[in-house]
Amino acid sequence: MSLNVCTFSGRLGKDAVVKKITDNTVANFSVAVDVGYGDMKDTLWLNCALWGKRSEGGLVKYLIKGQLVGVSGNISLRKYQGEDGVEKSSLEMRVSDVQLLGSKQDDNTDIPFE
């Protein structure tokens, strides 16, 4: 049992990109999560990685820019040096569960699953 499990909902910032890495497959995508409210509202970008068979299935074709999703998984903060030489950080999630929360246009169209 992992104590580091978080759940977020938001819209995909770009289409999922599937890559083959050695004997495994990963689908990478980003989720824009709104935090705060009113004048204090901000957007938190969450970089997500969906590994294994789930990244190869029919779900990935629905992970397109603008799609409203819920994601759960283990979260980590990765520090790296940017091209400008400044240390930066990135919030990353190893996704264990993805739920489609509505259509891209929010028209309540049912999305078929394979």
NORJOKA-V309357 format. One record per pair of residues at least 12 apart in sequence whose C-alpha atoms are under 10 Angstrom apart, sorted by the first residue. I is the first residue (numbers start at 0). J is the second residue. If there is no record, write none. Layout:
i:I j:J
i:I j:J
//
This chain:
i:1 j:72
i:1 j:73
i:2 j:73
i:3 j:72
i:3 j:73
i:3 j:74
i:3 j:75
i:4 j:71
i:4 j:72
i:4 j:73
i:4 j:74
i:4 j:92
i:4 j:93
i:4 j:94
i:4 j:95
i:5 j:70
i:5 j:71
i:5 j:72
i:5 j:73
i:5 j:74
i:5 j:92
i:5 j:94
i:6 j:69
i:6 j:70
i:6 j:71
i:6 j:72
i:6 j:73
i:6 j:74
i:6 j:92
i:6 j:94
i:6 j:96
i:6 j:97
i:7 j:30
i:7 j:31
i:7 j:32
i:7 j:33
i:7 j:45
i:7 j:68
i:7 j:69
i:7 j:70
i:7 j:71
i:7 j:72
i:7 j:97
i:8 j:30
i:8 j:31
i:8 j:32
i:8 j:33
i:8 j:67
i:8 j:68
i:8 j:69
i:8 j:70
i:8 j:71
i:8 j:97
i:8 j:98
i:8 j:99
i:8 j:100
i:9 j:29
i:9 j:30
i:9 j:31
i:9 j:32
i:9 j:33
i:9 j:42
i:9 j:43
i:9 j:44
i:9 j:45
i:9 j:65
i:9 j:66
i:9 j:67
i:9 j:68
i:9 j:69
i:9 j:70
i:9 j:100
i:10 j:29
i:10 j:30
i:10 j:31
i:10 j:32
i:10 j:33
i:10 j:44
i:10 j:62
i:10 j:63
i:10 j:64
i:10 j:65
i:10 j:66
i:10 j:67
i:10 j:68
i:10 j:69
i:10 j:100
i:10 j:103
i:11 j:28
i:11 j:29
i:11 j:30
i:11 j:31
i:11 j:32
i:11 j:44
i:11 j:45
i:11 j:46
i:11 j:62
i:11 j:63
i:11 j:64
i:11 j:65
i:11 j:66
i:11 j:67
i:11 j:68
i:11 j:103
i:12 j:28
i:12 j:29
i:12 j:30
i:12 j:31
i:12 j:32
i:12 j:44
i:12 j:45
i:12 j:46
i:12 j:62
i:12 j:63
i:12 j:64
i:12 j:65
i:12 j:66
i:12 j:67
i:13 j:27
i:13 j:28
i:13 j:29
i:13 j:30
i:13 j:31
i:13 j:62
i:13 j:63
i:13 j:64
i:13 j:65
i:13 j:66
i:14 j:26
i:14 j:27
i:14 j:28
i:14 j:29
i:14 j:59
i:14 j:60
i:14 j:61
i:14 j:62
i:14 j:63
i:14 j:64
i:14 j:65
i:14 j:66
i:15 j:27
i:15 j:28
i:15 j:29
i:15 j:47
i:15 j:48
i:15 j:49
i:15 j:54
i:15 j:59
i:15 j:60
i:15 j:61
i:15 j:62
i:15 j:63
i:15 j:64
i:16 j:28
i:16 j:48
i:16 j:54
i:16 j:59
i:16 j:60
i:16 j:62
i:16 j:63
i:17 j:48
i:17 j:49
i:17 j:50
i:17 j:54
i:17 j:55
i:17 j:59
i:18 j:50
i:18 j:54
i:18 j:55
i:19 j:51
i:19 j:54
i:19 j:55
i:22 j:51
i:23 j:50
i:23 j:51
i:23 j:52
i:23 j:54
i:23 j:55
i:24 j:48
i:24 j:49
i:24 j:50
i:24 j:51
i:24 j:52
i:24 j:53
i:24 j:54
i:24 j:55
i:25 j:47
i:25 j:48
i:25 j:49
i:25 j:50
i:25 j:51
i:25 j:52
i:25 j:53
i:25 j:54
i:25 j:55
i:26 j:47
i:26 j:48
i:26 j:49
i:26 j:50
i:26 j:51
i:26 j:53
i:26 j:54
i:26 j:55
i:26 j:59
i:26 j:62
i:26 j:94
i:27 j:46
i:27 j:47
i:27 j:48
i:27 j:49
i:27 j:50
i:27 j:54
i:27 j:59
i:27 j:62
i:27 j:93
i:27 j:94
i:28 j:45
i:28 j:46
i:28 j:47
i:28 j:48
i:28 j:49
i:28 j:59
i:28 j:62
i:28 j:63
i:28 j:64
i:29 j:44
i:29 j:45
i:29 j:46
i:29 j:47
i:29 j:48
i:29 j:62
i:29 j:64
i:29 j:91
i:29 j:92
i:30 j:42
i:30 j:43
i:30 j:44
i:30 j:45
i:30 j:46
i:30 j:47
i:30 j:64
i:30 j:65
i:30 j:66
i:30 j:67
i:30 j:68
i:30 j:69
i:30 j:70
i:31 j:43
i:31 j:44
i:31 j:45
i:31 j:46
i:31 j:65
i:31 j:67
i:31 j:68
i:32 j:44
i:32 j:45
i:43 j:90
i:44 j:89
i:44 j:90
i:44 j:91
i:45 j:70
i:45 j:74
i:45 j:89
i:45 j:90
i:45 j:91
i:45 j:92
i:46 j:74
i:46 j:89
i:46 j:90
i:46 j:91
i:46 j:92
i:46 j:93
i:46 j:94
i:47 j:70
i:47 j:71
i:47 j:72
i:47 j:73
i:47 j:74
i:47 j:90
i:47 j:91
i:47 j:92
i:47 j:93
i:47 j:94
i:48 j:72
i:48 j:91
i:48 j:92
i:48 j:93
i:48 j:94
i:48 j:95
i:49 j:70
i:49 j:72
i:49 j:92
i:49 j:93
i:49 j:94
i:49 j:95
i:49 j:96
i:49 j:97
i:50 j:93
i:50 j:94
i:50 j:95
i:53 j:94
i:53 j:95
i:53 j:96
i:53 j:97
i:56 j:112
i:56 j:113
i:57 j:111
i:57 j:112
i:57 j:113
i:58 j:97
i:58 j:98
i:58 j:99
i:58 j:110
i:58 j:111
i:58 j:112
i:58 j:113
i:59 j:97
i:61 j:99
i:61 j:102
i:61 j:103
i:61 j:110
i:61 j:111
i:61 j:112
i:62 j:97
i:62 j:99
i:62 j:103
i:63 j:103
i:64 j:103
i:65 j:102
i:65 j:103
i:65 j:104
i:65 j:105
i:66 j:99
i:66 j:100
i:66 j:101
i:66 j:102
i:66 j:103
i:66 j:104
i:66 j:105
i:67 j:98
i:67 j:99
i:67 j:100
i:67 j:101
i:67 j:102
i:67 j:103
i:67 j:104
i:67 j:105
i:68 j:97
i:68 j:98
i:68 j:99
i:68 j:100
i:68 j:101
i:68 j:102
i:68 j:103
i:69 j:96
i:69 j:97
i:69 j:98
i:69 j:99
i:69 j:100
i:69 j:101
i:70 j:92
i:70 j:93
i:70 j:94
i:70 j:95
i:70 j:96
i:70 j:97
i:70 j:98
i:70 j:99
i:71 j:92
i:71 j:93
i:71 j:94
i:71 j:95
i:71 j:96
i:71 j:97
i:71 j:98
i:72 j:91
i:72 j:92
i:72 j:93
i:72 j:94
i:72 j:95
i:72 j:96
i:72 j:97
i:73 j:91
i:73 j:92
i:73 j:93
i:73 j:94
i:73 j:95
i:74 j:90
i:74 j:91
i:74 j:92
i:74 j:93
i:74 j:94
i:75 j:89
i:75 j:90
i:75 j:91
i:75 j:92
i:75 j:93
i:76 j:88
i:76 j:89
i:76 j:90
i:76 j:91
i:76 j:92
i:77 j:89
i:77 j:90
i:77 j:91
i:78 j:90
//
